[in-house]
Amino acid sequence: MTAVAASALLLVTTAKDQAPEKVTSAASKECAPWRMSVYMNKQPAPGERETAFVCANRQRLTFNGRYAHIPDVHLVKIGRRLCEVSLRNDSREMQTVMETRGFVVNTEENTKALGYLCPALNRRRFAEEEAQRKREQNVIATAERRCASLLDHRPPTRPLLRARATVWVAASGMLNVFEEGSDTVYPSSLDRASANKVVGATPGDLTILTADTDTHVCVAVEAYDKRPPVEVEGWEKLVEVGYQSTSGEMVFTDDEGEVEKGLPDLAIHDAGRYRVRVHMRGAKAALADDGDARQAFLIIVYPGASRRTQVLR
């Protein structure tokens, strides 16, 4: 081989060796099936996994900016390393890898992106989600059984309406009615409830305190056309307050403002003045171990002009 030919071959080989490695663009046709609006709900075929993983990261910017334009082959290598430590479920090792690589893995989007590359992660995640769903269903079913046994009120007079429900009390630690047209009043309904440890009211705003947060309570409601007899037997506390319905929709809502299922509108005569009588038992049991759905409330509403607070027990 002549010197010229050898030099030419060397140039060709060097140029080939130094050819830039592929960097898939988020706007490329390859990434079209993995657009942000659809990729979360689609799983790649075996031959699409690396492309799906790369595209998800290019579009979602799941990695630190310094990795945004690294070649696909290196991005996939990083992903496989993260799959390995994720499957081992070693939190200390994962933290070390994240600190070394400079990005966070354990977010919802990043976990799903890794699931494209290693389906075993998806299988584990789906199994964990299903197990959590079953645990939540069991908790709800147990709470409903307990409430069914706790709430057994037999009113001496017939109410116009009655209902019962198992209610989840979140971080607020209260049952609440908040109507349109309610005013900011001091002391607030919460302040008034804190004073007697049961219930407080201001126009359009009713607060009933629960013993604990993030728990179920058992609630029965009854509405009457006129004042029913007072019943104290079997209740730990009993307080009656005056309440003004500002909108004619006296419904209990959760922390997100959604109407509590199973509890009807208690403003039987639309907007106007009512009396609200709250019976409570089981506060101590609600604070004990396995205290879910141990506290019960009976809430009686009837028309009445008095604004007086009466502590009946």
Secondary structure, 3 states (H helix, E strand, C coil): CCHHHHHHHHHHHHHHHCCCCCCCCCCCHHHHHHCCCCHHHCCCCHHHHHHHHHHHHHHHCCCCHHHCCCCHHHHHHHHHHHHHHHHHCCHHHHHHHHHHHCCCCCCHHHHHHHHHHCHHHHHHHHHHHHHHHHHHHHHHHHHHHHHHHHCCCCCCCCCCEEEEEEEEECCCCEEEEECCCCCCCCCCHHHHHHHHCCEEEECCEEEEECCCCCEEEEEEEEECCCCCCCCCCCCCEEEEEEEEECCCCCCEECCCCCECCCCCCCCCCCCEEEEEEEEEECHHHHHCCCCCCCCEEEEEEEECCCCCCEECC
